[in-house]
């Protein structure tokens, strides 16, 4: 018999100077996908493209024992205000180098060479996994469907990030 999926507690942060709860399609897409997969939404917020405001929210979630996963959307490009990687990278204990690499490989099939401008990243901080995705709804779908759905599923073999953040499994899952 197959083991049950262990739901994770996930916080979603949309980084944007212009989006509101009514216009936040990317955050909405992530919330729909994570809840459809059986995970719990711990919190959802929208903050402007400001390195210190982004960092404050992500740092608070990293310190919160009830948040196991943080997903951000937006602020990963090259425009002057894009600062999510700078805000988040200093908070990480370990980077997941393969996340950005695999995301760009998957994204190549959808947006071609424009994927080279994606500075998405992943990492681990205080037993919380953090993934920073671009702000487009398509990029959020690509990241979730192509990587995160499996990696946040405790049943995925041979390994997954879910088992790193499930307290009783620690880093042995």
C-alpha positions as a Markdown table, in Angstrom:
| # | Residue | x | y | z |
|---|---|---|---|---|
| 1 | Unk | 0.0 | 0.0 | 0.0 |
| 2 | Unk | 1.2 | 3.5 | -0.9 |
| 3 | Unk | 2.2 | 5.8 | 2.0 |
| 4 | Unk | 0.0 | 8.9 | 2.4 |
| 5 | Unk | 1.3 | 12.3 | 1.3 |
| 6 | Unk | 2.2 | 14.5 | 4.3 |
| 7 | Unk | 0.8 | 18.0 | 3.8 |
| 8 | Unk | 3.2 | 20.9 | 4.3 |
| 9 | Unk | 2.5 | 24.4 | 5.6 |
| 10 | Unk | 3.3 | 26.8 | 2.7 |
| 11 | Unk | 3.5 | 30.6 | 2.7 |
| 12 | Unk | 3.2 | 32.6 | -0.5 |
| 13 | Unk | 4.7 | 36.0 | -1.1 |
| 14 | Unk | 4.0 | 38.1 | -4.2 |
| 15 | Unk | 6.6 | 40.8 | -4.9 |
| 16 | Unk | 5.2 | 43.6 | -6.9 |
| 17 | Unk | 4.8 | 47.3 | -7.0 |
| 18 | Unk | 1.5 | 47.1 | -8.8 |
| 19 | Unk | -0.4 | 43.9 | -7.9 |
| 20 | Unk | -3.3 | 43.7 | -5.4 |
| 21 | Unk | -5.2 | 40.7 | -4.1 |
| 22 | Unk | -7.6 | 41.2 | -7.0 |
| 23 | Unk | -4.9 | 41.2 | -9.7 |
| 24 | Unk | -2.4 | 38.8 | -8.2 |
| 25 | Unk | -2.7 | 35.9 | -10.7 |
| 26 | Unk | 0.7 | 34.4 | -10.0 |
| 27 | Unk | 0.2 | 34.2 | -6.2 |
| 28 | Unk | -3.3 | 32.9 | -6.9 |
| 29 | Unk | -1.9 | 30.2 | -9.2 |
| 30 | Unk | 0.6 | 29.0 | -6.6 |
| 31 | Unk | -2.1 | 28.9 | -3.9 |
| 32 | Unk | -4.4 | 26.9 | -6.1 |
| 33 | Unk | -1.7 | 24.4 | -7.0 |
| 34 | Unk | -0.4 | 23.9 | -3.5 |
| 35 | Unk | -3.9 | 23.4 | -2.0 |
| 36 | Unk | -4.9 | 21.1 | -4.9 |
| 37 | Unk | -1.9 | 19.0 | -4.0 |
| 38 | Unk | -3.1 | 18.7 | -0.4 |
| 39 | Unk | -0.8 | 21.3 | 1.3 |
| 40 | Unk | -1.9 | 24.0 | 3.7 |
| 41 | Unk | -1.7 | 27.7 | 3.0 |
| 42 | Unk | 0.1 | 29.2 | 6.1 |
| 43 | Unk | 0.0 | 32.8 | 4.9 |
| 44 | Unk | -0.2 | 34.9 | 1.8 |
| 45 | Unk | 1.1 | 38.5 | 1.3 |
| 46 | Unk | 2.0 | 41.0 | -1.3 |
| 47 | Unk | 4.9 | 43.4 | -0.8 |
| 48 | Unk | 6.5 | 46.0 | -3.1 |
| 49 | Unk | 9.8 | 45.4 | -4.8 |
| 50 | Unk | 11.8 | 46.6 | -1.8 |
| 51 | Unk | 14.7 | 44.5 | -0.6 |
| 52 | Unk | 14.1 | 45.2 | 3.1 |
| 53 | Unk | 10.4 | 44.6 | 3.0 |
| 54 | Unk | 10.9 | 41.3 | 1.1 |
| 55 | Unk | 13.6 | 40.3 | 3.5 |
| 56 | Unk | 11.5 | 41.1 | 6.6 |
| 57 | Unk | 8.6 | 39.0 | 5.5 |
| 58 | Unk | 10.7 | 36.0 | 4.4 |
| 59 | Unk | 12.8 | 36.2 | 7.6 |
| 60 | Unk | 9.7 | 36.2 | 9.8 |
| 61 | Unk | 8.4 | 33.1 | 8.0 |
| 62 | Unk | 11.8 | 31.4 | 8.2 |
| 63 | Unk | 11.7 | 32.0 | 12.0 |
| 64 | Unk | 8.1 | 30.7 | 12.3 |
| 65 | Unk | 8.0 | 27.0 | 13.2 |
| 66 | Unk | 4.6 | 26.7 | 11.5 |
| 67 | Unk | 6.0 | 27.6 | 8.1 |
| 68 | Unk | 7.8 | 24.8 | 6.3 |
| 69 | Unk | 7.9 | 26.1 | 2.7 |
| 70 | Unk | 8.1 | 29.7 | 1.4 |
| 71 | Unk | 7.2 | 30.4 | -2.3 |
| 72 | Unk | 7.9 | 33.9 | -3.7 |
| 73 | Unk | 6.8 | 35.1 | -7.0 |
| 74 | Unk | 8.1 | 38.2 | -8.7 |
| 75 | Unk | 11.2 | 40.4 | -8.5 |
| 76 | Unk | 13.6 | 37.9 | -10.0 |
| 77 | Unk | 14.3 | 39.8 | -13.3 |
| 78 | Unk | 16.9 | 42.4 | -14.2 |
| 79 | Unk | 14.9 | 45.7 | -14.0 |
| 80 | Unk | 16.0 | 48.3 | -11.5 |
| 81 | Unk | 13.5 | 47.3 | -8.9 |
| 82 | Unk | 13.9 | 43.5 | -9.1 |
| 83 | Unk | 15.5 | 42.6 | -5.8 |
| 84 | Unk | 14.1 | 39.3 | -4.6 |
| 85 | Unk | 17.3 | 37.3 | -5.0 |
| 86 | Unk | 19.3 | 39.9 | -3.1 |
| 87 | Unk | 16.7 | 40.1 | -0.4 |
| 88 | Unk | 16.4 | 36.3 | 0.1 |
| 89 | Unk | 19.9 | 34.9 | -0.7 |
| 90 | Unk | 21.5 | 36.3 | 2.5 |
| 91 | Unk | 18.9 | 34.5 | 4.6 |
| 92 | Unk | 19.7 | 31.0 | 3.2 |
| 93 | Unk | 21.9 | 28.5 | 5.0 |
| 94 | Unk | 22.3 | 26.4 | 1.8 |
| 95 | Unk | 21.4 | 27.2 | -1.8 |
| 96 | Unk | 19.7 | 24.6 | -4.0 |
| 97 | Unk | 21.8 | 25.3 | -7.1 |
| 98 | Unk | 19.9 | 22.8 | -9.3 |
| 99 | Unk | 16.5 | 24.6 | -8.8 |
| 100 | Unk | 17.4 | 27.6 | -10.9 |
| 101 | Unk | 19.2 | 25.4 | -13.4 |
| 102 | Unk | 16.3 | 23.1 | -13.9 |
| 103 | Unk | 13.7 | 25.9 | -13.9 |
| 104 | Unk | 15.6 | 27.6 | -16.8 |
| 105 | Unk | 15.8 | 24.3 | -18.7 |
| 106 | Unk | 12.1 | 23.8 | -18.4 |
| 107 | Unk | 11.4 | 27.4 | -19.2 |
| 108 | Unk | 13.5 | 27.3 | -22.3 |
| 109 | Unk | 10.8 | 25.3 | -24.0 |
| 110 | Unk | 8.2 | 28.0 | -23.2 |
| 111 | Unk | 10.1 | 31.3 | -23.6 |
| 112 | Unk | 13.3 | 30.4 | -25.4 |
| 113 | Unk | 16.4 | 32.4 | -24.6 |
| 114 | Unk | 14.4 | 34.9 | -22.5 |
| 115 | Unk | 14.8 | 32.3 | -19.7 |
| 116 | Unk | 18.4 | 33.5 | -19.2 |
| 117 | Unk | 17.1 | 36.6 | -17.5 |
| 118 | Unk | 15.4 | 34.5 | -14.7 |
| 119 | Unk | 17.3 | 34.8 | -11.4 |
| 120 | Unk | 15.0 | 32.3 | -9.6 |
| 121 | Unk | 16.6 | 30.5 | -6.8 |
| 122 | Unk | 16.0 | 28.0 | -4.0 |
| 123 | Unk | 17.5 | 27.3 | -0.7 |
| 124 | Unk | 17.2 | 26.0 | 2.9 |
| 125 | Unk | 17.0 | 28.2 | 5.9 |
| 126 | Unk | 16.3 | 27.1 | 9.5 |
| 127 | Unk | 14.6 | 23.8 | 8.2 |
| 128 | Unk | 12.4 | 25.9 | 5.9 |
| 129 | Unk | 12.7 | 25.5 | 2.1 |
| 130 | Unk | 12.5 | 28.7 | 0.1 |
| 131 | Unk | 11.8 | 29.0 | -3.6 |
| 132 | Unk | 11.8 | 32.3 | -5.5 |
| 133 | Unk | 10.0 | 32.2 | -8.8 |
| 134 | Unk | 9.5 | 34.8 | -11.5 |
| 135 | Unk | 6.3 | 36.9 | -11.4 |
| 136 | Unk | 4.5 | 35.6 | -14.5 |
| 137 | Unk | 1.7 | 33.1 | -14.0 |
| 138 | Unk | 3.3 | 30.9 | -16.6 |
| 139 | Unk | 6.6 | 30.8 | -14.7 |
| 140 | Unk | 4.7 | 29.8 | -11.5 |
| 141 | Unk | 3.0 | 27.0 | -13.3 |
| 142 | Unk | 6.3 | 25.8 | -14.8 |
| 143 | Unk | 8.0 | 25.9 | -11.4 |
| 144 | Unk | 5.2 | 24.1 | -9.6 |
| 145 | Unk | 4.3 | 21.6 | -12.3 |
| 146 | Unk | 7.9 | 20.8 | -13.4 |
| 147 | Unk | 9.7 | 20.8 | -10.0 |
| 148 | Unk | 7.9 | 21.8 | -6.9 |
| 149 | Unk | 4.9 | 19.4 | -7.1 |
| 150 | Unk | 7.2 | 16.4 | -6.9 |
| 151 | Unk | 9.9 | 17.9 | -4.6 |
| 152 | Unk | 7.3 | 19.0 | -2.0 |
| 153 | Unk | 5.6 | 15.5 | -2.1 |
| 154 | Unk | 6.9 | 13.4 | 0.8 |
| 155 | Unk | 6.3 | 10.2 | -1.3 |
| 156 | Unk | 8.5 | 11.3 | -4.2 |
| 157 | Unk | 11.5 | 9.0 | -4.6 |
| 158 | Unk | 14.5 | 8.8 | -4.5 |
| 159 | Unk | 14.5 | 12.1 | -2.6 |
| 160 | Unk | 12.5 | 15.2 | -2.0 |
| 161 | Unk | 12.6 | 18.5 | 0.0 |
| 162 | Unk | 9.4 | 17.7 | 1.9 |
| 163 | Unk | 11.2 | 15.1 | 4.1 |
| 164 | Unk | 13.8 | 17.8 | 5.1 |
| 165 | Unk | 11.2 | 20.0 | 6.6 |
| 166 | Unk | 8.9 | 17.4 | 8.2 |
| 167 | Unk | 10.0 | 17.5 | 11.9 |
| 168 | Unk | 9.7 | 13.8 | 12.7 |
| 169 | Unk | 11.7 | 12.9 | 9.5 |
| 170 | Unk | 14.4 | 15.5 | 9.8 |
| 171 | Unk | 17.1 | 15.1 | 7.3 |
| 172 | Unk | 16.8 | 11.3 | 7.1 |
| 173 | Unk | 13.7 | 11.1 | 4.7 |
